Amino acid sequence: MPSDLAFWLAVLAIPAAALVWALVDHRIRPALVPEREIRARADRLIAEQNVHDGGSSVAGAAQRAAAQRAAAKEAAAHARGDHREQGIWRRVHRRLAREAERGGAL
């Protein structure tokens, strides 16, 4: 009986340790960021781009420019080694790129 317990503890310890390591290393955590925060960051980048352009940009152009800025923020987070921020900006970048391809508003 004790050897069965030791066996199962050893078997279950490996995936448990992997999950804890991934959570501590922030590689899973970006997916836990709510979609409303991703939308808010995307909307903020588009608004900043519209202010920068003087409000004269075409619908898809603002999204493309904002997507480029999100990609730059993602690269900066990668350079800092901040995996959580990198994942968030990657999601923002992908969202803006999809919207720019559609040419529509968020």
C-alpha positions as CSV (number, residue, x, y, z in Angstrom):
1,M,0.0,0.0,0.0
2,P,2.7,2.6,0.8
3,S,4.5,1.8,-2.4
4,D,1.3,2.5,-4.4
5,L,1.0,5.9,-2.7
6,A,4.6,6.7,-3.4
7,F,4.2,5.7,-7.1
8,W,1.1,7.9,-7.6
9,L,2.7,10.8,-5.8
10,A,5.7,10.5,-8.1
11,V,3.5,10.2,-11.2
12,L,1.3,13.2,-10.3
13,A,4.2,15.4,-9.0
14,I,5.6,15.8,-12.5
15,P,2.6,17.4,-14.2
16,A,1.9,19.4,-11.0
17,A,5.4,20.8,-11.0
18,A,5.2,21.6,-14.7
19,L,2.0,23.5,-14.2
20,V,3.3,25.5,-11.2
21,W,6.5,26.3,-13.1
22,A,4.5,27.5,-16.1
23,L,2.3,29.7,-13.9
24,V,5.3,31.2,-12.1
25,D,7.1,31.7,-15.4
26,H,4.1,33.7,-16.7
27,R,3.8,31.7,-19.9
28,I,0.2,30.7,-19.3
29,R,-0.9,33.9,-17.5
30,P,-1.4,36.1,-20.6
31,A,-4.3,33.9,-21.7
32,L,-5.9,34.7,-18.3
33,V,-6.1,38.4,-19.2
34,P,-9.8,39.2,-19.8
35,E,-10.8,40.0,-23.4
36,R,-12.2,43.4,-22.2
37,E,-8.7,44.5,-21.3
38,I,-7.4,43.4,-24.7
39,R,-10.2,45.4,-26.4
40,A,-9.5,48.4,-24.1
41,R,-5.9,48.5,-25.1
42,A,-6.7,48.1,-28.8
43,D,-9.3,50.9,-28.6
44,R,-6.8,53.1,-26.8
45,L,-4.1,52.5,-29.4
46,I,-6.6,53.3,-32.2
47,A,-7.8,56.5,-30.4
48,E,-4.2,57.6,-29.9
49,Q,-3.5,56.9,-33.6
50,N,-6.6,59.0,-34.6
51,V,-5.5,61.9,-32.5
52,H,-2.0,61.6,-34.0
53,D,-3.4,61.6,-37.5
54,G,-5.8,64.5,-36.8
55,G,-8.8,62.2,-37.2
56,S,-8.3,62.0,-40.9
57,S,-7.3,58.4,-41.3
58,V,-9.3,55.8,-43.1
59,A,-10.9,53.1,-40.9
60,G,-8.5,50.3,-41.8
61,A,-5.4,52.6,-41.8
62,A,-5.9,53.5,-38.1
63,Q,-6.1,49.8,-37.2
64,R,-2.9,49.0,-39.3
65,A,-1.0,51.8,-37.6
66,A,-2.2,50.8,-34.2
67,A,-1.3,47.1,-35.0
68,Q,2.3,48.3,-35.8
69,R,2.5,50.1,-32.5
70,A,1.2,47.0,-30.6
71,A,3.9,44.9,-32.4
72,A,6.5,47.5,-31.2
73,K,5.2,47.3,-27.6
74,E,5.3,43.5,-27.9
75,A,8.9,43.6,-29.0
76,A,9.8,46.0,-26.2
77,A,8.2,43.6,-23.7
78,H,10.2,40.7,-25.2
79,A,13.4,42.7,-24.9
80,R,12.6,43.4,-21.2
81,G,11.9,39.7,-20.7
82,D,8.3,40.5,-19.5
83,H,6.5,37.5,-20.9
84,R,3.1,38.5,-19.5
85,E,3.1,41.9,-21.2
86,Q,4.5,40.4,-24.3
87,G,1.6,37.9,-24.4
88,I,-0.9,40.7,-23.9
89,W,0.5,42.9,-26.6
90,R,0.7,39.9,-28.9
91,R,-3.1,39.4,-28.4
92,V,-3.7,43.1,-29.0
93,H,-1.6,43.0,-32.1
94,R,-3.4,40.0,-33.6
95,R,-6.8,41.6,-32.8
96,L,-5.9,44.8,-34.5
97,A,-4.3,43.1,-37.5
98,R,-7.5,41.0,-38.0
99,E,-9.6,44.2,-37.8
100,A,-7.3,46.0,-40.3
101,E,-7.7,43.1,-42.7
102,R,-11.5,43.4,-42.5
103,G,-11.2,47.2,-42.8
104,G,-13.9,47.7,-40.2
105,A,-14.2,49.2,-36.8
106,L,-13.8,47.2,-33.6
